[in-house]
Amino acid sequence: MMDFGLHIANYFFYAFHTVLILFNLFGWLIPKMRRLNLISLLATFGSWGLLGVWKGWGYCFLTDWHYRVLRALGERGMPSSYVAFIVDKITGLSPDIHLVDLSTVGLALLALLCSIWTNLRNAKLKKIG
């Protein structure tokens, strides 16, 4: 019965974490989601940086929790990067971890800048109109 719960948790993390990554990258494109997107991105960077002080830079509590579930299910040899893990699961390829980390941070920073810009622009438009 414990395995069933672990499998449910595993599928939940696959779905939730992947959707969250996509939302962080593209949520700023949806006007009604822009504020939530900014909050989500700030929480992500907070996890990476603030929690990273104690857990190691780039620490993501969702990755940690999912990896605990996966280890309990017998998975071994997972990369430190969840994005690299997902790329490997989807394609069967093991991407260069440094390239994945650089791309992850670069795209997340770009998404943060877009989110800040669209949120500031929305606030300015509300003041004008």
C-alpha positions in Angstrom: 0.0 0.0 0.0 2.9 2.3 0.7 4.1 1.9 -2.9 0.8 3.1 -4.1 1.1 6.4 -2.2 4.7 6.8 -3.4 3.6 6.3 -7.0 0.8 8.9 -6.6 3.4 11.3 -5.0 5.8 10.6 -7.9 3.2 11.4 -10.6 2.1 14.5 -8.6 5.6 15.8 -8.5 6.2 15.1 -12.2 3.1 17.0 -13.2 3.2 19.8 -10.6 7.0 20.5 -10.9 6.9 20.4 -14.7 3.8 22.7 -14.9 5.5 25.0 -12.4 8.6 25.3 -14.5 6.6 26.0 -17.6 4.5 28.6 -15.7 7.7 30.3 -14.4 9.0 30.5 -17.9 5.8 31.6 -19.7 3.2 32.7 -17.1 4.1 36.4 -17.6 2.5 36.1 -21.1 -1.0 35.6 -19.5 -2.2 39.0 -18.3 -4.3 37.6 -15.4 -1.4 35.4 -14.2 1.3 38.0 -14.3 1.3 38.8 -10.6 1.2 35.2 -9.6 4.0 34.5 -12.1 6.2 37.1 -10.5 5.5 35.7 -7.0 6.3 32.2 -8.3 9.6 33.3 -9.9 10.6 35.2 -6.7 9.8 32.1 -4.6 11.9 30.0 -7.0 14.9 32.4 -6.8 14.3 32.5 -3.1 14.6 28.7 -2.8 17.7 28.7 -5.1 19.4 31.5 -3.3 18.1 31.8 0.3 17.6 28.2 1.1 20.7 27.5 -1.0 22.8 29.2 1.7 22.1 26.2 3.9 21.4 23.5 1.4 23.7 24.4 -1.5 23.2 27.0 -4.3 20.3 26.2 -6.6 18.5 24.1 -3.9 14.9 23.4 -4.8 12.7 21.9 -2.2 10.4 20.4 -4.8 13.3 18.6 -6.4 14.4 17.4 -2.9 11.0 16.1 -2.0 10.5 14.4 -5.4 14.0 12.8 -5.3 13.2 11.4 -1.8 10.1 9.8 -3.3 12.1 8.5 -6.3 14.8 7.1 -4.0 12.1 5.3 -1.9 10.8 3.8 -5.2 14.4 2.6 -6.0 15.6 5.3 -8.4 19.3 5.9 -8.2 21.9 8.1 -9.9 19.7 11.2 -10.4 21.5 14.4 -11.5 21.4 17.4 -9.2 19.4 19.3 -11.7 15.7 18.5 -12.0 15.7 19.9 -15.6 18.5 17.5 -16.5 16.5 14.7 -14.9 13.4 15.5 -16.9 15.3 15.8 -20.2 16.9 12.4 -19.5 13.5 10.9 -18.7 11.8 12.3 -21.8 14.6 11.8 -24.3 16.9 9.2 -22.8 19.8 11.6 -23.2 22.0 12.7 -20.3 22.6 16.4 -21.1 25.7 18.2 -19.9 24.8 19.3 -16.3 26.7 22.6 -16.6 24.9 23.5 -19.8 21.5 22.6 -18.2 22.3 24.7 -15.1 23.4 27.7 -17.2 20.4 27.4 -19.4 18.0 27.0 -16.5 19.3 30.1 -14.7 19.5 32.1 -17.9 16.0 31.3 -18.9 14.7 31.9 -15.4 16.4 35.3 -15.2 14.9 36.2 -18.6 11.5 35.1 -17.4 11.9 37.1 -14.2 12.9 40.2 -16.2 9.9 39.8 -18.5 7.6 39.3 -15.5 8.9 42.4 -13.8 8.6 44.4 -17.0 5.0 43.3 -17.7 3.9 43.7 -14.1 5.4 47.3 -14.0 3.8 48.1 -17.3 0.4 46.8 -16.1 0.7 48.9 -13.0 1.6 52.0 -15.1 -1.3 51.4 -17.5 -3.7 51.0 -14.5 -2.6 54.4 -13.2 -3.1 56.1 -16.6 -6.4 54.4 -17.4 
